[in-house]
Amino acid sequence: MTKITTHTNNSARLFARARRCIPGGVNSPVRAFKSVGTSPVYLASGNGSKVYDADGRDYIDFCGSWGPLILGHAHPEVVDAVQKTAMKGLSFGACHPLEVEMAELLCSLLPHVDMVRLVNSGTEAVMTALRLARAFTDKTYILKFDGCYHGHVDSLLTSAGSGLLTNTIPASAGVSQDVVSEIISIPYNDVSAMAAAFEKYGNQLAAVIVEPVVGNMGLVEPLPGFLQKMRELCSTHAVCLIFDEVITGFRFHAGSYADLVGIIPDISVFGKIIGGGMPVGAVAGKESIMRLLAPEGDVYQAGTLSGNPVTLAAGIATLKVLRQHNPYPRMAELATLFTETANEFAAKQGINAHCAVAGSVFTLFFTGTKPLINLDMVKRCDAQQYGHYHNFMLKHSFYLPPSQFELNFISAANTEDEITSATAATSEFFHRMS
Ligand SMILES: Cc1ncc(COP(=O)(O)O)c(C=O)c1O
């Protein structure tokens, strides 16, 4: 039986202090645990598959810092690389050998990529990708998909307007209508809406940006033919296809999702795993586009800490371990084990929930409807029930993403025993629901 923990004392005290000096007490909104109706657990350390909170309680981690920690916490080879590099200086704001090593490594692991520019976050990389696409095509409109998240870039913080194929409206205060008026947002997996958008805006579209497998609605996979059609329409209308691989990059194999499925975007964006837990982002693509970046071209982009040596040491070590040890099949087996067992329990106990899985990521959706293929469908999940599930799992020592609309990430450090106890706790939760 799984053990029961309650998190309060030190985490609660820290949160009370944080709320006085950090807006909402957090440095990124989802950490506030608002969507699960509680307050955050403060994580003080991590090792392998486990994290330890400020009260010394341990949890099996299925969040992995939202994806970067594919090798688990404090992997010895990654920590060693970071320590050795840090001893030689934290930052130079100048050219450094690891920048060359990382760029060469990425180009060798990403056959569709000729060149990369390293930045500090996925958001920054997306911003640069949009600028590049606009410069390359000399057009301005961007087509995106409802429910895909591409960081907090002003223009992409939008939701669909009142009707399909209307311009979008700002989804955040402080974003001007002018900025979002060049963004079109349509439902994911909707080929006819996409064809109609190209019909209407094709001549003005600079880029289509997409999460090729969506992580930010919970797991939503592309339907067969959806990405192929996107590629075809982009080629026909001279529009840049941007794959946002901040989550999918190096998540399903030691490379991109694009290369895995043979659909080649014009620009790709990476983050998370390639920094091994340190802040990072990368824009990557064909030479003809990438050479537009300053100082070679006239698309301006810069960063004091870009290509930081300590970050790159962590990223390079992570990618090398992934390439050498290929933990992917095993991680996928574990995610499938959770999924199949949870689905079996849900069916047996008549619970309106199902788990979707792809490789090492999964989402337990609190709805009986499946498959979920777009935001409208996902929004109908019982997010409050997910909140109860999250609290229950936390008490049973499992640290899950604190929102229904996110992925669980299996790492190479997770074990079959951990999955078995997670499914046992899930079954107990279903039993209480029924
Ligand atoms: C698909 C996707 N793109 C971009 C981003 C933004 O990355 P960052 O948080 O590093 O700015 C995220 C963050 O979760 C993401 O999931």
The ligand as an SDF file (V2000), in Angstrom:
LIG
                    3D

 16 16  0  0  0  0  0  0  0  0999 V2000
    5.4430   23.7690  -26.5270 C   0  0  0  0  0  0  0  0  0  0  0  0
    6.0440   24.8840  -25.7320 C   0  0  0  0  0  0  0  0  0  0  0  0
    6.5990   25.9300  -26.3700 N   0  0  0  0  0  0  0  0  0  0  0  0
    7.1960   26.9320  -25.7150 C   0  0  0  0  0  0  0  0  0  0  0  0
    7.2400   26.9270  -24.3430 C   0  0  0  0  0  0  0  0  0  0  0  0
    7.9110   28.0640  -23.6340 C   0  0  0  0  0  0  0  0  0  0  0  0
    9.1240   27.6290  -23.0930 O   0  0  0  0  0  0  0  0  0  0  0  0
    9.7640   28.4010  -21.8510 P   0  0  0  0  0  0  0  0  0  0  0  0
    8.8740   28.1170  -20.6660 O   0  0  0  0  0  0  0  0  0  0  0  0
   11.1310   27.8070  -21.7280 O   0  0  0  0  0  0  0  0  0  0  0  0
    9.7910   29.8370  -22.2040 O   0  0  0  0  0  0  0  0  0  0  0  0
    6.6830   25.8770  -23.6230 C   0  0  0  0  0  0  0  0  0  0  0  0
    6.7130   25.8580  -22.1520 C   0  0  0  0  0  0  0  0  0  0  0  0
    6.1910   24.9990  -21.5020 O   0  0  0  0  0  0  0  0  0  0  0  0
    6.0650   24.8170  -24.3320 C   0  0  0  0  0  0  0  0  0  0  0  0
    5.5060   23.7820  -23.7060 O   0  0  0  0  0  0  0  0  0  0  0  0
  1  2  1  0
  2  3  1  0
  2 15  2  0
  3  4  2  0
  4  5  1  0
  5  6  1  0
  5 12  2  0
  6  7  1  0
  7  8  1  0
  8  9  2  0
  8 10  1  0
  8 11  1  0
 12 13  1  0
 12 15  1  0
 13 14  2  0
 15 16  1  0
M  END
$$$$
